[in-house]
Amino acid sequence: MLGMAGTIFLIDKYKTMNIKKINPDEKNDIHYYKISGAAKHIGVHKSLKKLTYRELFFIAKVSENANIEIFKLNNYVPENSEVVVPYKNYKLKWIYFENINQLSKLGISKKILISLLKHRREKIKTSWANIEKISGIGEKTLEKLKNFLELN
């Protein structure tokens, strides 16, 4: 009985010695990355370490028809910015825009896409200036649309 108690004491002592002490100076920051466009997993991704474009694209499962040539894959992704992965040689002509699902992979809110589709149904021809006037469309959304939509 005494031997068994001694063994349990040693096991308990071993467990407490191997517990990592938490250092309050050590930062465990969570990095947030937002990705949209030609990727399977669009949206916000969290990481405990800073990610390069290559690592982020691997996590987001960038599609085969993505144009990643514009990115320096070994550079770190800037914090608090959105990465828009453009499609390679794929543009949707304005006159063929008939359904919000055609633009859903761009990471634009459904409300904005509905407003854009309403604008499309009202005007067969438009300009980027007219699109920019639509409520909710700002600089970033306009940039996404310019990479994907062809107005002429």
Rosetta blueprint (number, residue, H / E / L):
1 M L
2 L H
3 G H
4 M H
5 A H
6 G H
7 T H
8 I H
9 F H
10 L H
11 I H
12 D H
13 K H
14 Y H
15 K H
16 T H
17 M H
18 N L
19 I L
20 K L
21 K L
22 I L
23 N L
24 P L
25 D L
26 E L
27 K L
28 N L
29 D L
30 I L
31 H E
32 Y E
33 Y E
34 K E
35 I E
36 S E
37 G E
38 A L
39 A E
40 K L
41 H L
42 I L
43 G E
44 V E
45 H E
46 K E
47 S E
48 L L
49 K L
50 K L
51 L L
52 T E
53 Y H
54 R H
55 E H
56 L H
57 F H
58 F H
59 I H
60 A H
61 K L
62 V E
63 S L
64 E L
65 N L
66 A E
67 N L
68 I L
69 E L
70 I L
71 F L
72 K L
73 L L
74 N L
75 N L
76 Y E
77 V L
78 P L
79 E L
80 N L
81 S L
82 E E
83 V E
84 V E
85 V E
86 P L
87 Y E
88 K L
89 N L
90 Y L
91 K L
92 L E
93 K E
94 W H
95 I H
96 Y H
97 F L
98 E L
99 N L
100 I H
101 N H
102 Q H
103 L L
104 S H
105 K H
106 L H
107 G L
108 I L
109 S L
110 K H
111 K H
112 I H
113 L H
114 I H
115 S H
116 L H
117 L H
118 K H
119 H H
120 R H
121 R H
122 E H
123 K L
124 I L
125 K L
126 T L
127 S L
128 W H
129 A H
130 N H
131 I H
132 E H
133 K L
134 I L
135 S L
136 G L
137 I L
138 G L
139 E H
140 K H
141 T H
142 L H
143 E H
144 K H
145 L H
146 K H
147 N H
148 F H
149 L E
150 E E
151 L L
152 N L
